[in-house]
């Protein structure tokens, strides 16, 4: 819970400082309210990768994952909890 709050606070900072958007409440629909347009959304995806190390695949591009700051925080927390797959090459003997 505390980690989710920290992520929400960091997302709010990203909206203010990087996207130059005064974010509404964490539960406001960012698309329906007109806060996020396509250009700001792409910038948000870039910032998620830079700030949290979260890569967003095409399969993850469900708008429901990004409708509210709360949903974005949950998305980031889920993706950050899953370590990336690493390929391991067998050692030649």
MMTF fields as JSON, N, C-alpha, C and O atoms, coordinates in Angstrom:
{
  "mmtfVersion": "1.0.0",
  "mmtfProducer": "UNKNOWN",
  "numBonds": 371,
  "numAtoms": 372,
  "numGroups": 93,
  "numChains": 1,
  "numModels": 1,
  "chainsPerModel": [1],
  "groupsPerChain": [93],
  "chainIdList": ["A"],
  "bondAtomList": [4, 2, 8, 6, 12, 10, 16, 14, 20, 18, 24, 22, 28, 26, 32, 30, 36, 34, 40, 38, 44, 42, 48, 46, 52, 50, 56, 54, 60, 58, 64, 62, 68, 66, 72, 70, 76, 74, 80, 78, 84, 82, 88, 86, 92, 90, 96, 94, 100, 98, 104, 102, 108, 106, 112, 110, 116, 114, 120, 118, 124, 122, 128, 126, 132, 130, 136, 134, 140, 138, 144, 142, 148, 146, 152, 150, 156, 154, 160, 158, 164, 162, 168, 166, 172, 170, 176, 174, 180, 178, 184, 182, 188, 186, 192, 190, 196, 194, 200, 198, 204, 202, 208, 206, 212, 210, 216, 214, 220, 218, 224, 222, 228, 226, 232, 230, 236, 234, 240, 238, 244, 242, 248, 246, 252, 250, 256, 254, 260, 258, 264, 262, 268, 266, 272, 270, 276, 274, 280, 278, 284, 282, 288, 286, 292, 290, 296, 294, 300, 298, 304, 302, 308, 306, 312, 310, 316, 314, 320, 318, 324, 322, 328, 326, 332, 330, 336, 334, 340, 338, 344, 342, 348, 346, 352, 350, 356, 354, 360, 358, 364, 362, 368, 366],
  "bondOrderList": [1, 1, 1, 1, 1, 1, 1, 1, 1, 1, 1, 1, 1, 1, 1, 1, 1, 1, 1, 1, 1, 1, 1, 1, 1, 1, 1, 1, 1, 1, 1, 1, 1, 1, 1, 1, 1, 1, 1, 1, 1, 1, 1, 1, 1, 1, 1, 1, 1, 1, 1, 1, 1, 1, 1, 1, 1, 1, 1, 1, 1, 1, 1, 1, 1, 1, 1, 1, 1, 1, 1, 1, 1, 1, 1, 1, 1, 1, 1, 1, 1, 1, 1, 1, 1, 1, 1, 1, 1, 1, 1, 1],
  "groupList": [{"groupName": "UNK", "atomNameList": ["N", "CA", "C", "O"], "elementList": ["N", "C", "C", "O"], "formalChargeList": [0, 0, 0, 0], "bondAtomList": [1, 0, 2, 1, 3, 2], "bondOrderList": [1, 1, 2], "singleLetterCode": "X", "chemCompType": "L-PEPTIDE LINKING"}],
  "groupTypeList": [0, 0, 0, 0, 0, 0, 0, 0, 0, 0, 0, 0, 0, 0, 0, 0, 0, 0, 0, 0, 0, 0, 0, 0, 0, 0, 0, 0, 0, 0, 0, 0, 0, 0, 0, 0, 0, 0, 0, 0, 0, 0, 0, 0, 0, 0, 0, 0, 0, 0, 0, 0, 0, 0, 0, 0, 0, 0, 0, 0, 0, 0, 0, 0, 0, 0, 0, 0, 0, 0, 0, 0, 0, 0, 0, 0, 0, 0, 0, 0, 0, 0, 0, 0, 0, 0, 0, 0, 0, 0, 0, 0, 0],
  "groupIdList": [1, 2, 3, 4, 5, 6, 7, 8, 9, 10, 11, 12, 13, 14, 15, 16, 17, 18, 19, 20, 21, 22, 23, 24, 25, 26, 27, 28, 29, 30, 31, 32, 33, 34, 35, 36, 37, 38, 39, 40, 41, 42, 43, 44, 45, 46, 47, 48, 49, 50, 51, 52, 53, 54, 55, 56, 57, 58, 59, 60, 61, 62, 63, 64, 65, 66, 67, 68, 69, 70, 71, 72, 73, 74, 75, 76, 77, 78, 79, 80, 81, 82, 83, 84, 85, 86, 87, 88, 89, 90, 91, 92, 93],
  "secStructList": [7, 2, 2, 2, 2, 2, 2, 2, 2, 2, 2, 2, 2, 2, 2, 2, 2, 6, 1, 7, 7, 7, 7, 7, 7, 6, 6, 1, 7, 6, 6, 6, 6, 6, 1, 7, 7, 2, 2, 2, 2, 2, 2, 2, 2, 2, 2, 2, 2, 2, 2, 2, 7, 7, 7, 7, 7, 4, 4, 4, 7, 7, 4, 4, 4, 4, 1, 1, 2, 2, 2, 2, 2, 2, 2, 2, 2, 2, 2, 2, 2, 1, 7, 7, 7, 7, 7, 7, 7, 7, 7, 7, 7],
  "xCoordList": [0.826, 0.0, 0.869, 0.601, 1.915, 2.797, 3.534, 3.739, 3.928, 4.631, 3.71, 4.141, 2.437, 1.47, 1.29, 1.156, 1.285, 1.157, 2.384, 2.259, 3.558, 4.79, 4.777, 5.211, 4.286, 4.195, 3.208, 3.48, 2.069, 1.07, 1.652, 1.421, 2.401, 3.023, 4.051, 4.144, 4.822, 5.807, 5.12, 5.594, 4.018, 3.258, 2.698, 2.722, 2.204, 1.689, 2.796, 2.564, 3.996, 5.146, 5.482, 5.775, 5.441, 5.718, 4.714, 5.089, 3.44, 2.422, 2.72, 2.625, 3.079, 3.325, 4.606, 4.598, 5.709, 7.021, 7.388, 7.943, 7.095, 7.519, 6.457, 6.776, 5.2, 4.133, 3.483, 2.698, 3.811, 3.255, 1.731, 1.052, 1.221, -0.216, -0.51, 0.137, -1.486, -1.918, -2.886, -4.03, -2.437, -3.265, -4.489, -4.415, -5.606, -6.8, -6.651, -5.55, -7.707, -7.638, -7.155, -7.258, -6.633, -6.035, -7.052, -6.67, -8.339, -9.367, -10.067, -10.957, -9.685, -10.307, -9.845, -8.66, -10.78, -10.448, -9.668, -10.196, -8.416, -7.512, -7.851, -7.558, -8.464, -8.822, -10.166, -10.289, -11.175, -12.502, -12.491, -13.253, -11.627, -11.559, -10.709, -10.675, -10.017, -9.188, -7.811, -7.075, -7.456, -6.143, -5.032, -4.013, -5.221, -4.216, -4.68, -5.761, -3.85, -4.082, -3.03, -2.233, -3.015, -2.113, -0.642, 0.165, -0.285, 1.107, 1.544, 2.636, 0.7, 1.012, 1.074, 1.869, 0.24, 0.247, 1.582, 2.146, 2.076, 3.373, 4.485, 5.37, 4.44, 5.425, 5.312, 6.327, 4.102, 3.904, 4.546, 5.221, 4.346, 4.936, 6.457, 7.084, 7.047, 8.492, 8.93, 9.922, 8.198, 8.547, 8.389, 9.17, 7.407, 7.25, 8.482, 8.949, 8.99, 10.184, 11.398, 12.192, 11.546, 12.696, 12.656, 13.669, 11.511, 11.4, 11.29, 11.835, 10.579, 10.285, 10.936, 10.89, 11.54, 12.133, 11.092, 11.37, 9.892, 8.788, 8.667, 8.428, 8.83, 8.624, 7.177, 6.625, 6.578, 5.18, 5.145, 5.547, 4.66, 4.569, 3.258, 2.378, 3.135, 1.888, 0.703, -0.405, 0.932, -0.137, -0.612, -1.762, 0.271, -0.059, -0.801, -1.289, -0.894, -1.472, -3.001, -3.649, -3.553, -4.986, -5.237, -4.627, -6.109, -6.358, -6.813, -6.565, -7.474, -7.919, -6.752, -6.923, -5.565, -4.38, -3.928, -3.171, -4.38, -3.854, -4.948, -4.675, -6.165, -7.281, -7.148, -7.519, -6.628, -6.503, -5.092, -4.37, -4.714, -3.407, -3.365, -2.327, -4.48, -4.525, -4.257, -3.514, -4.856, -4.644, -3.21, -2.625, -2.658, -1.265, -0.344, 0.604, -0.621, 0.185, 0.112, 1.13, -1.071, -1.217, -0.456, 0.213, -0.561, 0.152, 1.66, 2.339, 2.173, 3.61, 4.019, 5.05, 3.222, 3.564, 3.59, 4.487, 2.619, 2.594, 3.806, 4.437, 4.134, 5.245, 6.595, 7.522, 6.709, 7.972, 8.207, 9.351, 7.134, 7.264, 7.706, 8.196, 7.532, 7.892, 9.281, 9.469, 10.261, 11.601, 11.632, 10.939, 12.427, 12.508, 13.149, 13.988, 12.736, 13.328, 14.747, 15.025, 15.635, 17.013, 17.344, 17.066, 17.928, 18.369, 19.681, 20.6, 19.746, 20.967, 21.523, 20.832, 22.773, 23.413, 24.067, 24.707, 23.911, 24.551, 26.089, 26.626, 26.735, 28.196, 28.72, 28.321, 29.615, 30.237, 31.174, 31.976, 31.079, 31.968, 32.929, 33.749],
  "yCoordList": [-1.195, 0.0, 1.257, 2.205, 1.257, 2.423, 2.613, 3.739, 1.502, 1.589, 2.175, 2.979, 1.768, 2.28, 3.786, 4.512, 4.256, 5.695, 6.445, 7.528, 5.872, 6.5, 6.586, 7.584, 5.551, 5.553, 6.623, 7.354, 6.725, 7.734, 9.135, 9.993, 9.367, 10.677, 10.974, 12.104, 9.96, 10.155, 10.399, 11.208, 9.712, 9.941, 11.361, 12.012, 11.828, 13.195, 14.191, 15.18, 13.933, 14.799, 14.759, 15.796, 13.576, 13.439, 14.257, 14.951, 14.17, 14.944, 16.437, 17.151, 16.905, 18.34, 18.805, 19.775, 18.099, 18.582, 18.195, 19.014, 16.982, 16.517, 16.776, 17.154, 16.565, 16.717, 18.1, 18.457, 18.871, 20.213, 20.188, 21.031, 19.184, 19.0, 19.009, 18.304, 19.81, 19.792, 18.62, 18.703, 17.534, 16.331, 16.515, 17.125, 15.98, 16.001, 14.956, 14.454, 14.631, 13.603, 12.292, 12.08, 11.431, 10.187, 9.238, 8.271, 9.497, 8.635, 9.211, 8.568, 10.409, 11.05, 10.385, 10.099, 10.145, 9.552, 10.577, 11.63, 10.264, 11.196, 11.422, 12.481, 10.432, 10.562, 11.265, 12.197, 10.82, 11.427, 12.892, 13.697, 13.243, 14.63, 15.504, 16.724, 14.886, 15.647, 16.0, 16.757, 15.465, 15.746, 15.146, 15.794, 13.912, 13.241, 13.19, 12.686, 13.717, 13.52, 12.531, 12.036, 12.239, 11.202, 11.561, 10.688, 12.814, 13.226, 13.12, 12.631, 13.575, 13.486, 12.028, 11.676, 11.178, 9.758, 9.11, 8.337, 9.423, 8.882, 9.372, 8.6, 10.637, 11.181, 10.479, 10.193, 10.201, 9.473, 8.094, 7.68, 7.383, 6.049, 6.118, 5.262, 7.125, 7.322, 7.56, 6.989, 8.393, 8.708, 7.495, 7.33, 6.647, 5.432, 4.541, 3.948, 4.463, 3.658, 4.283, 3.576, 5.593, 6.275, 6.272, 6.002, 6.567, 6.738, 5.417, 5.272, 4.453, 3.211, 1.978, 0.893, 2.136, 0.991, 0.035, -1.149, 0.542, -0.285, -0.137, 0.961, -1.23, -1.222, -1.584, -2.503, -0.861, -1.096, -1.766, -1.181, -3.0, -3.736, -3.398, -2.77, -3.818, -3.59, -4.248, -3.712, -5.403, -6.088, -5.282, -5.41, -4.451, -3.649, -2.366, -1.676, -2.035, -0.764, -0.763, -0.253, -1.328, -1.24, 0.1, 0.39, 0.908, 2.221, 2.129, 3.044, 1.038, 0.897, 0.886, 1.258, 0.463, 0.487, 1.91, 2.124, 2.884, 4.25, 5.306, 6.499, 4.892, 5.838, 6.797, 7.966, 6.324, 7.164, 7.033, 6.093, 7.962, 7.873, 6.634, 5.978, 6.304, 5.088, 3.836, 2.952, 3.757, 2.588, 2.542, 1.466, 3.691, 3.735, 3.263, 2.517, 3.696, 3.272, 1.761, 1.123, 1.182, -0.276, -0.981, -1.987, -0.448, -1.013, -1.008, -2.012, 0.129, 0.248, -0.719, -1.383, -0.799, -1.688, -3.145, -3.896, -3.548, -4.931, -5.222, -6.269, -4.298, -4.522, -4.449, -5.174, -3.597, -3.475, -4.699, -5.008, -5.4, -6.567, -7.81, -8.773, -7.782, -8.936, -8.704, -7.803, -9.507, -9.307, -9.666, -10.589, -8.948, -9.262, -10.623, -11.072, -11.266, -12.554, -12.34, -11.391, -13.226, -13.149, -14.451, -15.539, -14.317, -15.506, -15.981, -15.197, -17.267, -17.848, -18.815, -19.728, -18.6, -19.48, -20.625, -20.409, -21.844, -22.976, -22.844, -22.351, -23.287, -23.243, -24.451, -25.587, -24.191, -25.28, -26.056, -25.471, -27.376, -28.206, -28.97, -29.719],
  "zCoordList": [0.0, 0.0, 0.0, -0.738, 0.837, 0.91, -0.412, -0.863, -1.024, -2.299, -3.364, -4.191, -3.34, -4.304, -4.126, -5.112, -2.896, -2.64, -3.154, -3.725, -2.951, -3.441, -4.966, -5.541, -5.607, -7.072, -7.519, -8.472, -6.846, -7.189, -7.049, -7.9, -5.987, -5.79, -6.876, -7.355, -7.263, -8.32, -9.665, -10.463, -9.918, -11.149, -11.193, -12.238, -10.073, -9.993, -10.312, -11.007, -9.807, -10.1, -11.587, -12.183, -12.192, -13.628, -14.437, -15.382, -14.064, -14.775, -14.686, -15.684, -13.502, -13.315, -14.004, -14.761, -13.731, -14.157, -15.583, -16.316, -15.985, -17.304, -18.38, -19.507, -18.011, -18.993, -18.938, -19.817, -17.909, -17.725, -17.682, -18.267, -16.963, -16.799, -15.304, -14.53, -14.908, -13.516, -13.376, -13.823, -12.763, -12.736, -11.843, -10.776, -12.299, -11.459, -10.349, -10.124, -9.675, -8.641, -9.258, -10.467, -8.412, -8.912, -9.526, -10.184, -9.325, -9.891, -11.113, -11.67, -11.54, -12.702, -13.996, -14.165, -14.9, -16.2, -17.013, -17.371, -17.299, -17.964, -19.434, -19.989, -20.055, -21.473, -21.636, -22.431, -20.883, -20.994, -20.576, -21.112, -19.618, -19.149, -20.062, -19.897, -21.03, -21.96, -21.421, -22.054, -20.267, -19.674, -20.526, -20.762, -20.99, -21.822, -23.269, -23.574, -24.148, -25.577, -26.065, -25.267, -27.343, -27.857, -27.66, -27.339, -27.846, -27.675, -26.213, -25.924, -25.3, -23.87, -23.429, -22.557, -24.026, -23.685, -24.069, -23.295, -25.249, -25.689, -24.758, -24.389, -24.385, -23.443, -22.092, -21.457, -21.652, -20.392, -20.461, -19.518, -21.557, -21.709, -21.625, -21.002, -22.243, -22.181, -20.74, -20.288, -20.026, -18.634, -17.73, -16.793, -17.984, -17.184, -17.319, -16.347, -18.533, -18.76, -18.079, -17.459, -18.189, -17.597, -16.074, -15.429, -15.501, -14.051, -13.295, -12.202, -13.888, -13.171, -13.797, -13.217, -14.972, -15.645, -16.196, -16.384, -16.456, -16.928, -18.435, -18.938, -19.149, -20.598, -20.875, -20.269, -21.785, -22.13, -23.49, -24.496, -23.509, -24.772, -25.46, -24.871, -26.704, -27.443, -26.738, -26.756, -26.118, -25.395, -24.188, -23.77, -23.626, -22.445, -22.794, -21.898, -24.075, -24.476, -24.445, -25.359, -23.41, -23.159, -22.48, -21.45, -23.028, -22.441, -20.996, -20.211, -20.631, -19.248, -18.262, -17.101, -18.712, -17.845, -17.539, -16.593, -18.322, -18.233, -18.048, -18.183, -17.746, -17.636, -16.463, -16.576, -15.349, -14.156, -13.595, -13.924, -12.765, -12.105, -11.227, -11.135, -10.579, -9.749, -10.586, -10.158, -11.769, -12.635, -13.17, -13.298, -13.476, -13.932, -12.805, -13.049, -11.574, -10.42, -10.237, -9.966, -10.38, -10.274, -11.391, -11.157, -12.602, -13.746, -13.493, -13.71, -13.035, -12.755, -11.65, -11.754, -10.603, -9.493, -9.945, -9.562, -10.751, -11.261, -12.143, -12.005, -13.049, -13.971, -13.262, -13.622, -12.274, -11.542, -10.662, -10.329, -10.28, -9.411, -10.184, -9.594, -11.492, -12.328, -12.897, -13.714, -12.478, -13.03, -14.505, -14.934, -15.284, -16.712, -16.936, -16.155, -18.015, -18.364, -18.858, -19.59, -18.453, -18.934, -19.631, -19.128, -20.773, -21.499, -20.913, -20.674, -20.689, -20.136, -21.169, -21.621, -21.533, -22.483, -21.732, -20.703, -22.24, -21.571, -21.679, -22.671, -20.66, -20.634, -21.405, -21.149, -22.347, -23.122, -22.232, -21.504, -22.285, -21.457, -22.291, -21.759]
}
